[in-house]
Amino acid sequence: MKPIDTMENNFHVDSSTKVSTAAGTLLTILFNIHIHDILKTIVLAAIGAIVSFSVSLALKYLAKKFKK
C-alpha cells in the first residue's frame, strides 16, 4: 500500500472552485466600477495621448531648428 503524502493533498483545488473564484472576482469588480469612472479614464487617456503627440512634434521641430 502506498503511503499518503499529506502535503500533496492539502493544496488540491477543484477546477470548479477556480472558476467560481474568478467569476466572483470579476463580477465584484464589474459592479464596483461606475460609468463615470470609465468615461473619466477615457477622457484622461485621450488628453494624455494628445499632449504626448504635441510634445513629440514640438521637440522634433526644436531639434530641426537647432540642428541647422
N, C-alpha and C positions, 0 to 999 in steps of 0.2 A: 504494500500500500504506500502511495506517495504522500510525504508529509505536506501539509497545507502551509503555504507561506502567507502569514497574516499581513505583511506589508503590501503584498500584491493585491489582496482582496479589499483592503481599506480604501483604495483610491479608484475603485471601479465606478464609473459614472455611465449610466444608461444613455443612449443617444437621444431618447425622448426627453430626458432631463436637460440635455444641452440645448435642444431645440426650444423647449419651453422657457428656459432661462433667457435665451437670445430673443425670443419673441416678446417676452415680458419686458425686457430691457428696451427694445425698440419701441414698443407701444408706450412705455413710460416717457421716453424721450419725445416721441411724436406728440403726445398730449400736453407736454410741458413747453413746447416751442410754439409761440404765438405768431400769427401772420405779421404782426407789427415788427417782430424781431427779424423775420425773413426779409421783409421789404427794406428794413434798415440796413441789413447786411448787403443786399443787392445794390442799394444806393451808394453805400460806402465803398464797395468794390469797384463800382463804375467810376466814382470820383478818384479813387486811388489809381486806376488804370489811366485815366485822362491826365492826371498830374504826372505820373511816371512817363507817359509818352511825351508830354510837353517838355519836361525837364531833359529828356533824351534829345529832343530836337534842338533845344536851346544850347545844350552842351556841344552838340555836333556843329551847330552854327558858330559858336565861340571857338571851337577847335580849328575850324577852317579859317576863321578871321585872324587868329593869332599865328597860324602856321605860315601865312604869307609873308 
